[in-house]
Amino acid sequence: MRGAVLPIPDVKAKLLAAHRAGIKSVVLPERNRGDLADVPSVVLESLEIHFIRRVEEALPLCLESSGQQGRSQPSTPAPAFPPA
């Protein structure tokens, strides 16, 4: 994948949802930087926000191996199929 990253709609709602879900790191288009003015400061302080201009910039961020990125992992894996 290559090319410029286009802005996305409703950044505030997406960041609020990420905050509620316990996500710690998000990747947003650079062209959405101005939309952060609408987001509550408590949400912004809890998130590590990475702005990108080109798709190529996203892959290293998404594959970062710090162990604490994104949601916390459950202690036991979920079953592949729900119990019958």
Backbone as a chain_set.jsonl record, in Angstrom:
{"seq": "MRGAVLPIPDVKAKLLAAHRAGIKSVVLPERNRGDLADVPSVVLESLEIHFIRRVEEALPLCLESSGQQGRSQPSTPAPAFPPA", "coords": {"N": [[0.847, -1.173, 0.0], [0.507, 2.16, -0.838], [0.699, 5.743, -0.808], [-1.035, 8.912, -0.252], [-2.553, 9.728, 2.873], [-5.897, 10.104, 3.558], [-8.136, 12.456, 5.179], [-10.262, 11.536, 7.968], [-13.715, 11.147, 8.973], [-15.426, 12.442, 11.908], [-13.579, 12.385, 14.186], [-13.529, 12.923, 16.931], [-15.527, 11.217, 18.076], [-14.412, 8.733, 17.466], [-12.002, 8.766, 18.925], [-12.997, 9.017, 21.523], [-14.303, 6.562, 21.739], [-12.097, 4.836, 21.511], [-10.74, 5.517, 23.846], [-12.62, 4.687, 25.82], [-12.517, 1.964, 25.321], [-10.063, 1.285, 26.243], [-7.836, 1.537, 24.682], [-4.549, 2.545, 23.988], [-2.884, 3.732, 22.105], [-3.132, 5.418, 19.037], [-3.474, 5.829, 15.478], [-3.652, 8.483, 13.294], [-4.731, 10.424, 10.428], [-2.638, 13.074, 9.322], [-3.97, 15.301, 8.397], [-6.159, 15.48, 10.022], [-5.403, 16.644, 12.361], [-6.254, 19.152, 13.342], [-8.797, 18.567, 14.253], [-8.612, 17.724, 16.845], [-9.122, 19.674, 18.669], [-11.721, 19.535, 19.536], [-11.828, 17.394, 21.227], [-12.021, 16.086, 24.511], [-9.661, 17.017, 27.047], [-8.871, 15.094, 28.951], [-9.159, 12.723, 27.568], [-7.343, 13.056, 25.455], [-4.952, 13.146, 26.905], [-4.737, 10.559, 27.751], [-4.158, 9.067, 25.55], [-1.787, 7.995, 23.118], [-1.049, 9.617, 20.328], [-0.42, 9.198, 16.957], [0.438, 10.893, 14.094], [0.069, 10.601, 10.623], [1.167, 11.055, 7.217], [1.493, 9.572, 4.961], [0.668, 6.3, 3.806], [2.672, 4.421, 4.132], [3.907, 5.121, 6.493], [2.367, 4.098, 8.513], [2.657, 1.306, 8.928], [5.138, 0.645, 10.423], [4.41, 1.787, 12.882], [2.162, 0.337, 13.621], [3.204, -2.191, 13.94], [4.923, -2.015, 16.016], [6.846, -3.162, 18.743], [6.4, -2.875, 21.666], [5.036, -4.101, 23.636], [3.064, -3.001, 25.284], [1.287, -1.652, 23.707], [-1.818, -0.488, 22.39], [-4.803, -2.337, 23.172], [-5.0, -4.118, 26.287], [-4.038, -7.51, 26.586], [-6.076, -10.407, 27.017], [-5.827, -12.622, 29.877], [-6.303, -15.317, 29.526], [-6.744, -17.169, 26.568], [-9.507, -16.593, 24.351], [-12.126, -18.938, 23.628], [-12.159, -20.743, 20.511], [-14.611, -21.314, 19.384], [-17.956, -20.576, 20.396], [-19.328, -22.072, 23.401], [-21.427, -24.956, 23.093]], "CA": [[0.0, 0.0, 0.0], [1.252, 3.41, -0.914], [-0.107, 6.908, -1.125], [-1.397, 9.89, 0.768], [-3.627, 9.345, 3.793], [-6.982, 11.086, 3.521], [-8.743, 12.692, 6.495], [-11.402, 10.701, 8.328], [-14.764, 11.922, 9.661], [-15.819, 12.203, 13.301], [-12.415, 11.988, 14.977], [-13.867, 12.982, 18.357], [-16.234, 9.99, 18.449], [-13.478, 7.607, 17.366], [-11.067, 8.834, 20.047], [-13.759, 8.708, 22.735], [-14.506, 5.111, 21.746], [-10.799, 4.22, 21.799], [-10.495, 5.762, 25.267], [-13.507, 3.796, 26.579], [-12.101, 0.575, 25.098], [-8.764, 1.061, 26.862], [-6.761, 1.627, 23.689], [-3.567, 3.532, 24.44], [-2.16, 4.325, 20.987], [-3.924, 5.491, 17.81], [-2.848, 6.42, 14.291], [-4.601, 9.352, 12.607], [-4.183, 11.226, 9.335], [-2.128, 14.404, 9.682], [-4.981, 16.296, 8.036], [-7.159, 15.524, 11.094], [-4.794, 17.217, 13.566], [-7.094, 20.249, 13.81], [-10.016, 18.051, 14.875], [-8.371, 17.389, 18.25], [-9.61, 20.77, 19.515], [-13.037, 19.152, 20.055], [-11.696, 16.202, 22.071], [-11.715, 16.442, 25.902], [-8.24, 16.886, 27.39], [-8.63, 13.844, 29.674], [-9.029, 11.687, 26.544], [-6.074, 13.291, 24.75], [-3.843, 12.813, 27.792], [-4.657, 9.112, 27.932], [-3.827, 8.438, 24.274], [-0.594, 8.343, 22.351], [-1.582, 9.818, 18.982], [0.59, 9.275, 15.9], [-0.12, 11.455, 12.867], [0.804, 10.164, 9.433], [0.798, 11.674, 5.941], [1.525, 8.549, 3.921], [0.313, 4.972, 4.304], [3.898, 3.715, 4.507], [4.269, 5.489, 7.863], [1.504, 3.39, 9.469], [3.089, -0.058, 9.209], [6.047, 0.543, 11.581], [3.692, 2.135, 14.111], [1.247, -0.748, 13.955], [3.962, -3.392, 14.266], [5.824, -1.686, 17.113], [6.825, -4.258, 19.722], [6.685, -2.404, 23.022], [4.344, -4.962, 24.571], [1.953, -2.328, 25.953], [0.536, -0.866, 22.735], [-3.201, -0.884, 22.143], [-5.544, -2.936, 24.285], [-4.324, -5.169, 27.043], [-4.422, -8.839, 26.141], [-6.668, -11.204, 28.088], [-4.892, -13.57, 30.466], [-6.545, -16.62, 28.91], [-7.3, -16.948, 25.224], [-10.932, -16.873, 24.174], [-12.315, -20.17, 22.853], [-12.331, -20.523, 19.082], [-16.044, -21.373, 19.11], [-18.711, -20.488, 21.648], [-19.784, -23.379, 23.882], [-22.744, -25.359, 22.547]], "C": [[0.887, 1.228, 0.0], [0.277, 4.548, -1.15], [-0.409, 7.781, 0.069], [-2.562, 9.378, 1.599], [-4.662, 10.462, 3.794], [-7.56, 11.285, 4.922], [-9.947, 11.788, 6.709], [-12.452, 11.556, 9.031], [-14.886, 11.539, 11.135], [-14.696, 11.675, 14.195], [-12.747, 11.965, 16.468], [-14.536, 11.684, 18.803], [-15.291, 8.787, 18.427], [-12.497, 7.595, 18.536], [-11.768, 8.563, 21.377], [-13.986, 7.196, 22.849], [-13.209, 4.382, 22.064], [-10.48, 4.354, 23.286], [-11.336, 4.817, 26.137], [-13.081, 2.338, 26.465], [-10.736, 0.276, 25.707], [-7.599, 1.073, 25.886], [-5.831, 2.763, 24.102], [-2.885, 4.284, 23.303], [-3.035, 4.284, 19.74], [-3.112, 6.151, 16.705], [-3.925, 7.203, 13.559], [-3.941, 10.046, 11.427], [-3.74, 12.592, 9.837], [-3.189, 15.473, 9.429], [-6.121, 16.365, 9.053], [-6.613, 16.16, 12.371], [-5.676, 18.325, 14.156], [-8.363, 19.789, 14.509], [-9.844, 17.726, 16.357], [-8.868, 18.476, 19.197], [-10.946, 20.416, 20.162], [-12.983, 18.013, 21.07], [-11.346, 16.626, 23.506], [-10.245, 16.156, 26.248], [-7.942, 15.586, 28.124], [-8.447, 12.686, 28.689], [-7.69, 11.837, 25.834], [-4.872, 12.896, 25.607], [-3.676, 11.305, 27.964], [-4.215, 8.373, 26.669], [-2.486, 8.904, 23.732], [-1.062, 8.408, 20.904], [-0.431, 10.008, 18.007], [-0.094, 9.811, 14.65], [0.739, 11.03, 11.686], [0.28, 10.896, 8.199], [0.699, 10.64, 4.829], [1.288, 7.184, 4.552], [1.55, 4.222, 4.797], [4.317, 3.999, 5.951], [3.488, 4.678, 8.898], [2.072, 2.036, 9.865], [4.071, -0.15, 10.378], [5.356, 0.866, 12.903], [2.797, 0.992, 14.566], [1.972, -2.02, 14.374], [4.976, -3.163, 15.378], [5.726, -2.753, 18.192], [7.191, -3.778, 21.121], [5.961, -3.233, 24.072], [3.138, -4.319, 25.237], [1.138, -1.484, 24.997], [-0.883, -1.389, 22.616], [-3.865, -1.443, 23.378], [-4.694, -3.946, 25.028], [-4.869, -6.518, 26.591], [-5.053, -9.605, 27.29], [-5.681, -12.237, 28.595], [-5.089, -14.976, 29.922], [-7.169, -16.403, 27.543], [-8.785, -17.314, 25.17], [-11.078, -18.157, 23.365], [-12.58, -19.833, 21.39], [-13.824, -20.5, 18.715], [-16.793, -21.229, 20.427], [-19.189, -21.855, 22.09], [-21.19, -23.693, 23.356], [-23.772, -25.517, 23.628]], "O": [[1.872, 1.318, 0.732], [-0.835, 4.338, -1.635], [-0.099, 7.457, 1.215], [-3.444, 8.683, 1.094], [-4.33, 11.628, 4.006], [-7.484, 10.384, 5.758], [-10.574, 11.331, 5.753], [-12.117, 12.582, 9.622], [-14.493, 10.445, 11.543], [-14.845, 10.656, 14.869], [-12.292, 11.077, 17.189], [-14.14, 11.11, 19.817], [-15.378, 7.916, 19.293], [-12.194, 6.533, 19.08], [-11.185, 7.941, 22.265], [-13.872, 6.627, 23.935], [-13.221, 3.406, 22.813], [-10.003, 3.406, 23.91], [-10.82, 4.218, 27.08], [-13.261, 1.562, 27.403], [-10.295, -0.873, 25.689], [-6.493, 0.661, 26.234], [-6.292, 3.826, 24.518], [-2.357, 5.374, 23.522], [-3.612, 3.246, 19.416], [-2.19, 6.926, 16.962], [-4.985, 6.663, 13.24], [-2.725, 10.239, 11.42], [-4.401, 13.193, 10.684], [-3.284, 16.444, 10.18], [-6.974, 17.245, 8.944], [-7.322, 16.202, 13.376], [-5.815, 18.406, 15.376], [-8.949, 20.547, 15.281], [-10.83, 17.478, 17.052], [-9.019, 18.233, 20.394], [-11.272, 20.942, 21.226], [-13.991, 17.703, 21.704], [-10.452, 17.451, 23.692], [-9.672, 15.168, 25.789], [-6.863, 15.021, 27.943], [-7.665, 11.771, 28.949], [-6.979, 10.852, 25.632], [-3.886, 12.371, 25.09], [-2.586, 10.834, 28.288], [-3.93, 7.177, 26.721], [-2.11, 10.067, 23.876], [-1.427, 7.39, 20.316], [0.427, 10.869, 18.202], [-1.092, 9.25, 14.196], [1.968, 11.087, 11.737], [-0.881, 11.301, 8.14], [-0.07, 10.798, 3.881], [1.666, 6.947, 5.699], [1.477, 3.473, 5.771], [5.014, 3.188, 6.56], [3.914, 4.585, 10.049], [1.979, 1.653, 11.031], [3.852, -0.971, 11.268], [5.686, 0.278, 13.933], [2.692, 0.715, 15.761], [1.406, -2.843, 15.093], [5.803, -4.033, 15.65], [4.627, -3.2, 18.519], [8.183, -4.228, 21.695], [6.23, -3.093, 25.265], [2.26, -5.036, 25.716], [0.349, -0.656, 25.452], [-1.121, -2.592, 22.728], [-3.528, -1.067, 24.501], [-3.783, -4.55, 24.462], [-6.047, -6.633, 26.253], [-4.612, -9.469, 28.432], [-4.804, -12.683, 27.856], [-4.135, -15.751, 29.862], [-8.034, -15.542, 27.384], [-9.244, -18.226, 25.858], [-10.244, -18.44, 22.505], [-13.145, -18.788, 21.068], [-14.238, -19.746, 17.833], [-16.325, -21.704, 21.462], [-19.435, -22.721, 21.249], [-22.024, -22.801, 23.199], [-24.922, -25.85, 23.342]]}, "num_chains": 1, "name": "protein.A"}
